[in-house]
Amino acid sequence: MKWELNRLSEIPLTKQIYQAIADKILSNLIAAGTLLPSVRNLSKELKVSTDTVIQAYRDLEKDGFITRLQGKGTFVNQREQKPVPKSPNTLPYAWQLSVQDYLPRAYFSNHAQSHEKNNLSISRINPGLFPNRFIEKLISDELLQNSKSISTYGEIQGDKELREVFARYLKKEHKLKTSPQDLLITCGSQQGIELVAKSFVGPGDFVMVEAPTYPAAIDIFRSRGASIIQVPVDQQGLRVDLLDPLVEKYKPRLIYTIPNFQNPTGAVLSFPRRQELLHIAQRTNTLIVEDDPWSEIYFDGCPPLPLKSLDTYGHVIYLKGSKIIGPGCRIGVLAANGTLLSRLIAAKGLSDLGTPLLNQKVVSLLLDSKRISTHTEKLRTALEIRRDMITEMLKKLPDVVTVNVPTGGLNYWITLPACVNTDNLLYEAKKEGVSFMPGSAFYAHAPECHHLRICFSSVDEYSLQDGVHKLFKVMNRAVKGRKE
Amino acid sequence: MKWELNRLSEIPLTKQIYQAIADKILSNLIAAGTLLPSVRNLSKELKVSTDTVIQAYRDLEKDGFITRLQGKGTFVNQREQKPVPKSPNTLPYAWQLSVQDYLPRAYFSNHAQSHEKNNLSISRINPGLFPNRFIEKLISDELLQNSKSISTYGEIQGDKELREVFARYLKKEHKLKTSPQDLLITCGSQQGIELVAKSFVGPGDFVMVEAPTYPAAIDIFRSRGASIIQVPVDQQGLRVDLLDPLVEKYKPRLIYTIPNFQNPTGAVLSFPRRQELLHIAQRTNTLIVEDDPWSEIYFDGCPPLPLKSLDTYGHVIYLKGSKIIGPGCRIGVLAANGTLLSRLIAAKGLSDLGTPLLNQKVVSLLLDSKRISTHTEKLRTALEIRRDMITEMLKKLPDVVTVNVPTGGLNYWITLPACVNTDNLLYEAKKEGVSFMPGSAFYAHAPECHHLRICFSSVDEYSLQDGVHKLFKVMNRAVKGRKE
């Protein structure tokens, strides 16, 4: 229930609260039956008087959005039909509630931007771990040599030089043989998923994802009107052995997988499973989307070859983001073959006419420099130290808590006893100034609510330690509370 | 019919040609009944032997894609059902042709990237007209002060500082009162259109556009499965007087308009029409998308107030790109109100998690500097001189050619006698090394094929003069050929 009120607006705060809640209900962002925050809690959260909240709730009840049950709380109604407010002209912007939309309003973004001091929720690398001065110099040099890169458009497919550099990089780092012509430069791998979804997924299609998986991918496929089929993940990644009957039954448009240091579990897809997955795709003419955000960050040996390196007939679309090479640049690369690639390039053109050229030049210089391998090595070491530190700390958790110690990547996946709901735990943790990603965010259906993910790379070491300590207390309380 | 063959690929060139043409036919990018290039022309264009093309055409005919008629040429077949090649494993990537997709493969991109020396087809400002050294210094200073802007993510809605600067800029330049909370930073206004389409337009919906209009907008709305209703444009812009019955009949999800220096005609929507348009939107609960790419580039006085400045109930979504302020940054801004804005912010998060921070910082510094107003003034002067130069040149065209002298913006819209087809003219012009946008690109249906658009700001002055001279010859030949 996070939103900001606009105190400069002419619209009274009551109306703003009304509209925000009505909007979330109409878009299914708040499901029917959901318990809304108490008047006291919401007024605290939004920093408004309780009277303001009471009035907003009263109006929402009058218009059929919610029901207040004495002593039980305020609940969202089952909607029979879209309630449209009575007098649009007295309520500014109220007519907008009648505007149909096609996005599930990104459930993901509910969690994506947390403002807690100890924010362990986002999978990012701390800016302090980047060679910022070096990058700064690269940019200055690039601008000195070619100051027009700021006032020029690049090719829609991406700057040729960067594609050449990426082809070399992918070959060297991931044994992936691609030609620059097979690559498309994107705004981060997030845009890569979007381009794939927009090109190949439509209403009524089925899409297979891992359970749990990256929340934004779920939202993106859903926003295309697709139905999501979940396939469980174990220690060796996607349960490929379960795929055959599911693919047979649903004929999914694509299978979305994160084979290396799976998000959120950290699992690595074993090599035999990689081969089997590809065989299934070939047998059934299915697309595979291989999302590979941070395979360079390994602590206990390099992960197996990417699926894409085994792909003869163009079934795999490979995505790599810029997380470890200047995330602020928002540069990603997509590798695909044949006519699928040309369709993705067309989609990219429609989306934004191409990625900013300056950013491409910067990443190109960085990837092509000798510095990149030392940077990656340093990053590995720095993050391994953090991982080990957290592993030590987590040993002290009660036995009922299970921790997957990651062999690479940026996250820990922690499993609490089944009766502990981590959505509630997050609420408690935020009071202490700590945030994490609750397990529920990672499932398309039937969420397992007793997991949580923490990222050990996003904040500085002190805040990390401090955050984990505080989270400890909260977890311990919850586990004990369960016993009582 | 523009594409590149991959000479490094293991796929034989014949198969590549086969797949590229089959793919375009399957996606309706080449319509049934279209005459394909002759074997000789295609072999010249692709730089392959005639035998290679003959073989590809033979295979396409065998698989039911095309028919070759002796002495008449090669035509695309009406498709009864999707032909799927017989033996996928002998033809690499051939299985991909059976993959359904949801994009019309961006007809726009057919024209968007021309490689002719005198490229007058794209509406861009020549990089030489930007204060590149100044921008370079801004970037260096920013990085010195805050080198982490390259390794940090920004807010999904956009950097707060940039939103503040934009709010001031929009107020000063366009009398548009917005608060930073009402703004969303996008990757160019192209992404703005995309976000709106993805949020509010779906299969079977109607969307109203001007005829002619910006080709990529047509493609974007179509890629959402919408039906496009065209409303003609005259000297005072969109024929608002025709709207009422159309809106009544089709209940469009939105009306897309470019009120200032309309693309491609250059028309300016009169103030009374702006008011009337807004009244219609209010009466009918319709969204208006106001695309305003270059209203700062006026030669004969400032255009009327934006629609958005008259918008009380949040019917207008205002889009502004970064064309005149460092197009390589690909920064745009979207102004909207109420719940529509929150839905657009969610869509932005899903698309790319936010615009690169460095680029936002650069545009922020630039817009906030005193230099921006001198830059804009200089740009106006430089482009006015070019416009006048071209106006003089165009006076020498035969009387049957009509030219709209633009009062702002970047383009000329030229009308030839109805029997001259500018698609064919483009083919002739390209032989001389000149390209332009043919009229057909700007219509969703029933294209008027005797117009063309040239941009007078994208190349340097010498190439512009040279290009227009060469185009002259081609146009004169076509007009005379018509008489003979």
Chai-1 contact restraints between the chains, C-beta under 6 A:
chainA,res_idxA,chainB,res_idxB,connection_type,confidence,min_distance_angstrom,max_distance_angstrom,comment,restraint_id
A,N6,B,Q181,contact,1.0,0.0,6.0,A-B,restraint_1
A,L8,B,S179,contact,1.0,0.0,6.0,A-B,restraint_2
A,Q19,B,T339,contact,1.0,0.0,6.0,A-B,restraint_3
A,D23,B,T339,contact,1.0,0.0,6.0,A-B,restraint_4
A,Y93,B,G314,contact,1.0,0.0,6.0,A-B,restraint_5
A,Y93,B,N337,contact,1.0,0.0,6.0,A-B,restraint_6
A,Y93,B,G338,contact,1.0,0.0,6.0,A-B,restraint_7
A,W95,B,N285,contact,1.0,0.0,6.0,A-B,restraint_8
A,Q96,B,G314,contact,1.0,0.0,6.0,A-B,restraint_9
A,Q96,B,G338,contact,1.0,0.0,6.0,A-B,restraint_10
A,Q96,B,T339,contact,1.0,0.0,6.0,A-B,restraint_11
A,Q96,B,L340,contact,1.0,0.0,6.0,A-B,restraint_12
A,D101,B,S199,contact,1.0,0.0,6.0,A-B,restraint_13
A,D101,B,F200,contact,1.0,0.0,6.0,A-B,restraint_14
A,D101,B,R343,contact,1.0,0.0,6.0,A-B,restraint_15
A,Y102,B,G202,contact,1.0,0.0,6.0,A-B,restraint_16
A,L103,B,S199,contact,1.0,0.0,6.0,A-B,restraint_17
A,L103,B,A347,contact,1.0,0.0,6.0,A-B,restraint_18
A,R105,B,A346,contact,1.0,0.0,6.0,A-B,restraint_19
A,A106,B,A346,contact,1.0,0.0,6.0,A-B,restraint_20
A,A106,B,G349,contact,1.0,0.0,6.0,A-B,restraint_21
A,A106,B,L350,contact,1.0,0.0,6.0,A-B,restraint_22
A,S109,B,A346,contact,1.0,0.0,6.0,A-B,restraint_23
A,S109,B,G349,contact,1.0,0.0,6.0,A-B,restraint_24
A,P127,B,K148,contact,1.0,0.0,6.0,A-B,restraint_25
A,P127,B,S151,contact,1.0,0.0,6.0,A-B,restraint_26
A,P127,B,T152,contact,1.0,0.0,6.0,A-B,restraint_27
A,F130,B,S151,contact,1.0,0.0,6.0,A-B,restraint_28
A,N132,B,S147,contact,1.0,0.0,6.0,A-B,restraint_29
A,N132,B,K148,contact,1.0,0.0,6.0,A-B,restraint_30
A,N132,B,S151,contact,1.0,0.0,6.0,A-B,restraint_31
A,R133,B,S147,contact,1.0,0.0,6.0,A-B,restraint_32
A,I135,B,I150,contact,1.0,0.0,6.0,A-B,restraint_33
A,E136,B,L143,contact,1.0,0.0,6.0,A-B,restraint_34
A,E136,B,S147,contact,1.0,0.0,6.0,A-B,restraint_35
A,S140,B,S140,contact,1.0,0.0,6.0,A-B,restraint_36
A,L143,B,E136,contact,1.0,0.0,6.0,A-B,restraint_37
A,S147,B,N132,contact,1.0,0.0,6.0,A-B,restraint_38
A,S147,B,R133,contact,1.0,0.0,6.0,A-B,restraint_39
A,S147,B,E136,contact,1.0,0.0,6.0,A-B,restraint_40
A,K148,B,P127,contact,1.0,0.0,6.0,A-B,restraint_41
A,K148,B,N132,contact,1.0,0.0,6.0,A-B,restraint_42
A,S149,B,G328,contact,1.0,0.0,6.0,A-B,restraint_43
A,I150,B,I135,contact,1.0,0.0,6.0,A-B,restraint_44
A,I150,B,G326,contact,1.0,0.0,6.0,A-B,restraint_45
A,I150,B,G328,contact,1.0,0.0,6.0,A-B,restraint_46
A,S151,B,P127,contact,1.0,0.0,6.0,A-B,restraint_47
A,S151,B,F130,contact,1.0,0.0,6.0,A-B,restraint_48
A,S151,B,N132,contact,1.0,0.0,6.0,A-B,restraint_49
A,S151,B,G326,contact,1.0,0.0,6.0,A-B,restraint_50
A,S151,B,G328,contact,1.0,0.0,6.0,A-B,restraint_51
A,T152,B,P127,contact,1.0,0.0,6.0,A-B,restraint_52
A,T152,B,G328,contact,1.0,0.0,6.0,A-B,restraint_53
A,S179,B,L8,contact,1.0,0.0,6.0,A-B,restraint_54
A,Q181,B,N6,contact,1.0,0.0,6.0,A-B,restraint_55
A,C187,B,D352,contact,1.0,0.0,6.0,A-B,restraint_56
A,G188,B,D352,contact,1.0,0.0,6.0,A-B,restraint_57
A,Q190,B,D352,contact,1.0,0.0,6.0,A-B,restraint_58
A,Q190,B,L353,contact,1.0,0.0,6.0,A-B,restraint_59
A,Q191,B,D352,contact,1.0,0.0,6.0,A-B,restraint_60
A,E194,B,S351,contact,1.0,0.0,6.0,A-B,restraint_61
A,S199,B,D101,contact,1.0,0.0,6.0,A-B,restraint_62
A,S199,B,L103,contact,1.0,0.0,6.0,A-B,restraint_63
A,F200,B,D101,contact,1.0,0.0,6.0,A-B,restraint_64
A,G202,B,Y102,contact,1.0,0.0,6.0,A-B,restraint_65
A,D219,B,L350,contact,1.0,0.0,6.0,A-B,restraint_66
A,I220,B,L350,contact,1.0,0.0,6.0,A-B,restraint_67
A,N285,B,W95,contact,1.0,0.0,6.0,A-B,restraint_68
A,G314,B,Y93,contact,1.0,0.0,6.0,A-B,restraint_69
A,G314,B,Q96,contact,1.0,0.0,6.0,A-B,restraint_70
A,G326,B,I150,contact,1.0,0.0,6.0,A-B,restraint_71
A,G326,B,S151,contact,1.0,0.0,6.0,A-B,restraint_72
A,G328,B,S149,contact,1.0,0.0,6.0,A-B,restraint_73
A,G328,B,I150,contact,1.0,0.0,6.0,A-B,restraint_74
A,G328,B,S151,contact,1.0,0.0,6.0,A-B,restraint_75
A,G328,B,T152,contact,1.0,0.0,6.0,A-B,restraint_76
A,G328,B,L357,contact,1.0,0.0,6.0,A-B,restraint_77
A,G328,B,L358,contact,1.0,0.0,6.0,A-B,restraint_78
A,C329,B,P356,contact,1.0,0.0,6.0,A-B,restraint_79
A,R330,B,P356,contact,1.0,0.0,6.0,A-B,restraint_80
A,N337,B,Y93,contact,1.0,0.0,6.0,A-B,restraint_81
A,G338,B,Y93,contact,1.0,0.0,6.0,A-B,restraint_82
A,G338,B,Q96,contact,1.0,0.0,6.0,A-B,restraint_83
A,T339,B,Q19,contact,1.0,0.0,6.0,A-B,restraint_84
A,T339,B,D23,contact,1.0,0.0,6.0,A-B,restraint_85
A,T339,B,Q96,contact,1.0,0.0,6.0,A-B,restraint_86
A,L340,B,Q96,contact,1.0,0.0,6.0,A-B,restraint_87
A,R343,B,D101,contact,1.0,0.0,6.0,A-B,restraint_88
A,A346,B,R105,contact,1.0,0.0,6.0,A-B,restraint_89
A,A346,B,A106,contact,1.0,0.0,6.0,A-B,restraint_90
A,A346,B,S109,contact,1.0,0.0,6.0,A-B,restraint_91
A,A347,B,L103,contact,1.0,0.0,6.0,A-B,restraint_92
A,G349,B,A106,contact,1.0,0.0,6.0,A-B,restraint_93
A,G349,B,S109,contact,1.0,0.0,6.0,A-B,restraint_94
A,L350,B,A106,contact,1.0,0.0,6.0,A-B,restraint_95
A,L350,B,D219,contact,1.0,0.0,6.0,A-B,restraint_96
A,L350,B,I220,contact,1.0,0.0,6.0,A-B,restraint_97
A,S351,B,E194,contact,1.0,0.0,6.0,A-B,restraint_98
A,D352,B,C187,contact,1.0,0.0,6.0,A-B,restraint_99
A,D352,B,G188,contact,1.0,0.0,6.0,A-B,restraint_100
A,D352,B,Q190,contact,1.0,0.0,6.0,A-B,restraint_101
A,D352,B,Q191,contact,1.0,0.0,6.0,A-B,restraint_102
A,L353,B,Q190,contact,1.0,0.0,6.0,A-B,restraint_103
A,P356,B,C329,contact,1.0,0.0,6.0,A-B,restraint_104
A,P356,B,R330,contact,1.0,0.0,6.0,A-B,restraint_105
A,P356,B,N359,contact,1.0,0.0,6.0,A-B,restraint_106
A,L357,B,G328,contact,1.0,0.0,6.0,A-B,restraint_107
A,L358,B,G328,contact,1.0,0.0,6.0,A-B,restraint_108
A,N359,B,P356,contact,1.0,0.0,6.0,A-B,restraint_109
